[in-house]
């Protein structure tokens, strides 16, 4: 029997639960998109989400906004997504997600979009369900959830981290939009900091929280404190407090060449469960 396949099409709120079920096939890999679906549905729209169906059944989705993130895609669905996205180059900052899906999708878009600014082709995806305290690691007690009054102190730390990681500053001129994004994370209780004498010395965020998985991002330590053994107790405190939120697992992904970070995460109980890739545009 011939299987009936459809082109990629925008999804609506009526597709929300079906889209989340696709993400739930692997929460650690798909927490980013699941979180965006939940956030968007709360304000009444899934305008950033595409879906692909086979015989009427949703078999893949793709978050398609400033970041393009495929979920459970196969060659035919990636071809459909690429067909729809070929004119979108100017609106896109990155393509990220499961390695094989991202690199194949990029191979379909690159002929029209031109070369990427950078391709990070192997970013181990790491997960833990283990409390660092059970491994004998003592968490730093001064790490706490950020509050509204911390936003302005977080801004230079977050900007430094972004510039070092991505290769350009997060804003030019006014910091209003970037500050707003930081304030949004703080308002949701998704940022943890260590602050002394008004200065943020350590920060990290839960960038995505969905399907029982909390995905960390933006891990940053003040440069003058690096190499002194602070990272283990500081990040241990974050993992402990995030697990206190009731999630099953904490995930993150890291560049394959960052051996020091990978060793740190392994010491904290993280194990590698897959590989991501990021195409920076």
N, C-alpha and C positions, 0 to 999 in steps of 0.2 A: 504494500500500500504506500502511495506517495504521502510524504509528510508535508503538511502545509505550513510554510514559514512566512513570517511577516517582516516588513521593514521595521526599523527602530521608530518608535512613536513616543511622544510625550505621555507621561502618566499623570493621573489625577488623584484626588483624595480617595476616590473609590477603589484605587489600586493599592492603597497604603499597606494593608495587612498582607497582601500577596507579595508586595515588594520586600517587606520586612521578613517574610518567610524565606525568600531567596537569600537574603543576607544571613539569616539564622543558620544556614548550612555550615557556616564557619565564622562564628562571631569574632574571633581574633583577627581574621583577615578582613572582615567587612564592617567592623565597628564604625569606621569613619562614615560610610554611606548610611548605615542604619541610624546613626546619630543625626545626620543631616535630614533624613526622612522624618524623624520624630520632631525635630525643631521646626521644619517647614510645615508639617501638618498642623502644628499648634497655631500657626498664623494663617492657616486656611489655604495653602497652596503647595503643590509639588512641582512647581515650574522648572526646577533644576534637574528633573529626573526623566530619563528615557528608559524604555523597556523593550524587550524583544520576546515575541511569543512563538511557540511551536504548537500547532494544533490547538490554538486558543489558550494554551497554558504559558504563563510567564516563566521563562527559563533563565533570564538574565536581566539585569538592570545596569544603568550607568549614570552616575552623578555627572552632570555636564554643566558646570558653572565656571568660575575662575579656575577651579581645579577639575580635571576630568578623571573619574575613578571608575573603572569597570568592575563589575561584580559577577562572578560565575559565568563569564562570557566564553564563547566558543568561536572558532574561526568565522562561522557564518554571521553570528551576532556582532562580532567586531567589525566585519565588513559592512554591516548595516549601520553601525554607529559611525564608522568613518565616512560613509556616504553622506550622512546627515551633517557631519561636523566640518567638512572640508572648507567651508567658507567662514569658519569661526576663529581663525588664527589670532586675530587681534584681541579677542576677548579672553584668551586663555593664558594662565601663568604657568601651569604645570599639568602633566599627566602622571598619576601615581597610583600605586596599588600592587596587586600580585604580579610578580616579575614577568611571567610568561605572557600574561594578558596585556600588560603595559607595553612591552617591547614589540609585540605583534601589532597592537593598535597603532603605535608610533610608526612602524614600518609602512602602514597604509596611509598615514597622514603626512609623513615627511616629504614625499614628492611634491605636494601642493604647498605645504607650510614652510618648507626650507629647513635649514639646519637648526638643531637645538642649541641653546646656550651651554648646556651641560647635560650629560646623561649619567645617572648613578644607577648602574645596571645590576647591582647586587647589594641589597640592604637587608641583612638578616632580620626576620620578624621573630621577636622573642616574647615569651609569655611566662608568667609565674602565677601559681595559686598558693605559694608558700609564704608564710610570714617570715621576714628576716629574723625576728626574735626566736623562732624555732630553730634557726641555724646558729644561734649564739651571737647574733649581731645586735649591738646596743644602738638603738635609734637616738638621733640628736633631738633632745627635748625642746629645743628652741624653734624647730620647724612647726609652722602653724598655717591654717588657711588664711589667705589674704583677706583684708577688709577694704571697704570703700576708700578709707583714708590712706591706703597703701598704693593706690593706683599711680600717682605721680612718681613715687619712688621706684615702682616696678618698670616704668616706661624706659629709662636708660638701660636697665639690665636686659629687658626684652629686645630693645633695639640693637644692642651690642650682640646678643645671641643671634638674631635674625641676620644681621649683616655678615657675621662670621660664617654662618651656616649656608646662606643662600648666595652671598657674594655681592649684594647691593643693599642699600639702606631700605627700610620698610616704608619710608615716606620721604617726600621732598617738600620743603616748605612747612605747611601746617601739619602738626601731629594729631589733629583732631580725630580723624577716622581711625588711625592706629590706636590711639588712646581709647577710643570707644570700644574697639575689639578687646583690648585688655580689660576694660571695665566690665564688659559683658561676661568674660570668664570669671572675674572676681565675683560679680553679682550672683553667678550660678554656683559659687563655691568650688570652682574648678582650678584654682591657683593656690599653690603652697609656696611659702617663702621663709627665709631666715633673714630677719632685719635687725640690725644693730646701729644705734646712734643715728637713726634716720636713713641708713643706707641698706638697700637690699643686697645681700651677699650671696644668696642662693635663691633660685626659683625653679619651679616646673609647673606644668599645667596638665590637667586632663583635657585633652583636645576633643575627645569623643567618648561618650558614655552611652552604651546601648547594649541590649541583649546580654546583660550580665558581664560585660567586658568594659574596662576603663583603659583607654589608650593614652599613654603619657606622651607629651611633646614638650619642646622648649626647655630641656634640662640645661641649666646654666649655673656656673659657679664663678664668682669674681676671680679674675685672672691672678691676682696676688695671693689667692688661697689655694691655687691648683698645685698638685704634687705634694700636698701635706697630709693626705689621708682623710680629708673632710668628706669626700664624695660618698663613701660607704655609709656612714651614720646618717648623713643628710637624706640620701635617697631612700635609705631604709625607713626613715620616719614617714616619707611620703607613701611608700608602699603599704606600711602598716595602717596609716590613716585612710588611704583609699580603700583598702580591704574592709575597713570598718564601715564603709558606706553600704556594704552588703553585696558587692559585686563578687562574681566567682573567680575572675582572673584579671590581672593587670598585664597589658601588652605595651610594646614599643617596637620601633624599628630603627636600625643604626647602620651607618655606612660600613661596608665590609672592611675597609682599610683602617677603621678606627679601632685598633686592637685594644687600646687601653679601656675604652668605653665597653667593648664587648666583654673584657675580663671583669670589669666592675659589675656588669649586669649578671654575669654568670655567678659571681661571688654572692650576689643577692638572691640567687635561686632561679633566675630566668634561664629558660632553655629555648633553643632555636627550633621553630616549628614551620618555617617557610622562608620565602625570600620576596621582598618587595623591589620595585624599581621606581625611580622618579626621573622624569624628563622635564628639565627646566627650560622654559621658553622665554 
